[in-house]
Amino acid sequence: MAFFAYHIVPSGGHRGQAYESGTCNAPDVEAAKRHVQTVSAPGVVQTGLEVILQDSGGAEIWRGPYLGHA
């Protein structure tokens, strides 16, 4: 399992603008991507958001659309 951090931000935003942040453990990057795109974020009601995925060292490894809670 690998450790990842995520930040739900406005499209084109940076982690300092995050509406919601958290961590997850996943077996690989692909599984982490799928998880963070639909992670529960009760305080987030906006549309057009992105998720920034970071590795355990804090480097951005992926950015994609936040699809909302599945």
C-alpha positions in Angstrom: 0.0 0.0 0.0 1.1 3.5 -0.8 0.2 6.7 1.0 -1.2 9.7 -0.9 -2.6 13.1 -0.1 -5.3 14.9 -2.0 -6.7 18.4 -2.3 -10.0 19.4 -3.9 -9.5 22.8 -5.5 -11.1 25.2 -8.0 -10.2 24.3 -11.6 -6.6 25.4 -12.2 -6.1 26.1 -8.5 -3.4 25.2 -6.1 -3.4 23.2 -2.8 -3.5 26.5 -0.8 -7.0 27.0 -2.2 -8.3 23.6 -1.2 -11.9 23.3 -0.1 -11.1 19.9 1.3 -7.9 17.9 1.9 -7.2 14.4 3.1 -5.1 11.3 2.8 -5.7 7.8 1.5 -3.8 4.5 1.2 -4.1 2.7 -2.0 -2.2 -0.2 -3.7 -1.2 2.0 -6.7 -1.6 5.4 -8.3 -4.6 4.3 -10.5 -6.5 3.1 -7.5 -5.8 6.3 -5.6 -7.0 8.4 -8.6 -10.3 6.5 -8.7 -10.8 6.9 -5.0 -10.0 10.7 -4.7 -12.2 11.6 -7.7 -15.3 10.4 -5.7 -14.1 10.9 -2.1 -16.8 12.2 0.2 -16.4 16.0 0.8 -19.5 17.2 2.6 -18.4 20.8 2.7 -17.9 21.0 -1.1 -21.0 22.0 -3.1 -19.3 23.7 -6.1 -19.0 22.2 -9.5 -16.0 22.5 -11.8 -13.5 21.3 -9.2 -10.3 19.4 -9.6 -8.4 17.0 -7.4 -4.7 17.2 -6.8 -3.1 13.9 -5.9 0.3 14.0 -4.1 2.8 11.3 -3.3 4.1 10.7 0.2 6.8 13.3 -0.5 4.3 16.0 -1.3 5.0 16.0 -5.1 2.0 16.5 -7.3 1.6 13.3 -9.3 -1.8 13.7 -10.9 -4.6 16.3 -11.3 -8.0 15.5 -12.6 -11.7 16.3 -12.3 -13.5 15.9 -9.0 -16.6 13.9 -9.8 -18.4 14.3 -6.5 -19.3 11.7 -4.0 -20.4 8.5 -5.7 
